[in-house]
Structure formats: C-alpha cells, structure tokens
Amino acid sequence: MLLVALFVVYLALLCWLVLWKLEPPHIGDGSLRHLKLVPFSADGGLDPNSPQEVAANLLMFVPFGLYLRLLAPARPWWQAAVVVAAASVALETTQYVLAIGWSDVTDVITNTAGGAAGIALTALARRRLHARTARVLTRICLIGTVLVLLATGLFVASPLHYAPMHDRSAVPAHPRAGATAGHARPAPPLSASS
C-alpha cells in the first residue's frame, strides 16, 4: 500500500511538473501549441533540445520505470517500457490539446529512456539485494518522495517560477529560460490594450 501511495504521489507531481511547470493548472491561449516531430533537432524553426532539457526528461522518468517494476515484478520488462512510452505520449498529447507546452517527439524518446533506466536499475537491484529489493527500494522511494515534496513546497512558496504563465508581464531575457520537460515557452508580455 505504501508503494502504491508513493507511486500516486509521483504521478501527480510528474503531471503537474510536465503539464503546468508547478504553476496553477490552466488552459493555454494557443501561443504554446507547437508540434515538433523531428527529434533532437530544430524542427520548423523551433529551438533544438538543450542537454539540460534532455537530462531533466530522463531523470524525471527514472522513478516511473522503477515503480512499475516494483509494483508488477512478474510482468515482462518490456510491458513496463510500453506503459512509460504510452504515458509520455499521453502527456505530450495533453500539452498540445490544452496548448500549455510544446509537444515534442524528443520528449517521448527521452522520457521512455528514463523509464527504461528505472527498469534497468530495478533489475540491477534485484541481482544485488534479492528478496530485500522491494523493501530497500520502497524506503529509497519514500525518502525521495518526502524530499521532492519539501523541495516542491519551497519552490511553490518562493518567488521563483519554472515557466511564466501566459498572464505574467515579466518575460525572461532569453526565450528558452526556464523551459524544460515540456518545452513551455513564455508568451510575450501583455500590452496595455490586452
């Protein structure tokens, strides 16, 4: 039950981060609705993916693969990888439908790779820890979840923001500032007539 609860908390945080960049949930005005179909490139004049963005997407999805393997250890590993890929496609599609971020094939690839890394880490842990794997990894997940919740709370309470919302007047100096894990792009500042 603890592992299921931790997985639910992880999924909620993952969706909030990927879709709304830790901002209040909202629907976009269409300015962020972009589709990037060529991975790891500047597609249609859109910026290429930065190494930091790729690394962030990888790291965010490592726990996904880990949780799936802990919750369903008897299932083949490739089924967990398919679930991670399907979840990533669902998140990218949701970003496009709600116009709240760039939908990018690169994100699907890196998210799935991150989930696969979590699957591989679980397999390595099973070889080393044997029967203690679930207990040890559940404790690690609990500690990680508590730390991430504390960090998220501090971040939300701080004046910092991951990606400016469409109704903010301050826009970062560089158009890619604050944009990772979903390619959120700040909208231009509102004019006096808006």
N, C-alpha and C positions, 0 to 999 in steps of 0.2 A: 504493500500500500504506500509506503514511503517513496519508493521508486516511481510509482505512478504519479504521486503528487508532485514530485520533483520534475518529472517529465512535463506535466501540465504547466507548471510554473515556467519551465524553459520555453515551451512552445508559445506561451502568452508573451513572454519577453521578446522572443525571436520575431513574432509577428509585429509587435509594437515597434521594435527597432527597424526592421526591414521596411515596413509599410509607412510608418509615421515618424521615424527617426526620433523616438522618445518625446514627440510633441503630442498634444491632444488629437485624437482621431478626427479626421476631416476628409472631405471630398475636394479634389483639386478643381481648378478652373479650366483645365485643359492645357495650360502652358507647360506642364511637365510630362505630357503624354508623348513619349518617344519610344520607338521600337528599334533596337539595334540588333540586327541579325547576323552580322559578321563578327565572330568572337575575336577578342584581343586586337581590335583594330579601330581606326577612326572610320565609322560607317555612316555615310550620308552627311559628313561634316561634323558628326558628333565626336567628342573627345575620346581618345583611346583610354583604356582602363589603366589606372596607376598601379604600381606594385603594392602600395599600401591598401588599395581597394581590394585587389585580388587576395592579399593576405588576410584582410578582415573577413571577407566572404568565406575563405577556407576555415578560419578559426571559429567563426560563428556556428558552422555546421558540424564541427567535430563532435560536440555532445549529442547531436541528433543521431548519428550512427551508433555512438556508444549506448545511448538509451535504448534504441531499437534492439540491439544485440543483447542487452541485459534483460529486457522485457520479454523477448522471444528467442531464447538461445537455441531452441530446437529447429528454428526455421533456417533455410539456407541463407548465407550471407548476401547473395545477390538480390533476394527479395527485400532486404533492408535497404540496399542501394537503390532499388527501384522506388521504394517509398520516399527516400530522400529526394531523388530526382523529381518525382511527382509533386512533392511538397514545394520544391523550388519553382517548378513551372507554375504551380497554383499561386505562389506569392508574386511572381513576375506578372502573371495574368491579372491578378488583383490590382497591382500597381497601375497597369495600363487602363483597366476598366475605371478605376477611381481617379485616374490622372494625378497620381501622387508620387510618381517616380519614373525613372527610365526603365523600361523592360529590356533586358539585355541577355542574349544567349551566353555571354561570358559569365554572368552571374549563375546561370543554371549549371554551367560546367564547373565553376569553382565551388559552388555550394555542394554539388554532388561529390566532388573530390574531397571536400572537407568531411562530408558524411562517411565516405569510404575510408578516410583516415581514422575516423572514430571506430568504424567496424574493425579495421586492422589493429588498432590499439587494444580493443577488447579481446581479439584473438591472441595477441601477444600476452596480455594479462592472464588469460586462461592458461597459457603454457607455463607461466611462472607461478601463478597463485593457485591453480587447480580449483579445489572446492571453495576456497576463500574469495574467489574472484568477485562474486556478486556483493558480498559483504564489504570488501575493501573499496570497490568502485562506487558503491552506494554512499559510503562515507565521504569519498572524494567529491561525488556529485553534490552531497548535502553541503559540504564546506564551500564548494564553488558557487552553489546557488545562493547561499547566505551572503557571500562576498559580493556577488553580482547584484543582488537586491540592494545591499547597502550602497554600492557604487552608483546604481541607478537612482536611488533615492537622493543621494548627494548631488548627482548631476541634474536631476529634475529640479531640485531646490536651488541650484546655483543659477547665476545669470548667464552661464554658457548655454549654447544651443547647438545641437548637432547639425541641423539643417533649418534655415529660416523658413517659417511658414509663409504662405502666399500673402498674408496681410501685414507682414512686418515691413517697416520702412527702411530698416538698415540692411544693406546687402554687403556681403564680404567683398573685399577688393578683387579677389581672384574668383572667377566663376566656378572653379572646382573646389573652393574652400568648403570644408565640412561635408563633402559629398562622397560617401562610400556606401557600400552594402545596399545598393538600390538606386544609385545614380540620381539622388534628389538634386535638383538644380534650383537655386533661389530664383524667384520671379523678380522682375525689375521692380524698383520702388514705386509705390503708388504715387501718382501725380496728384496735384491739388484738385483736379477735376474728378478724380476717382471717388 
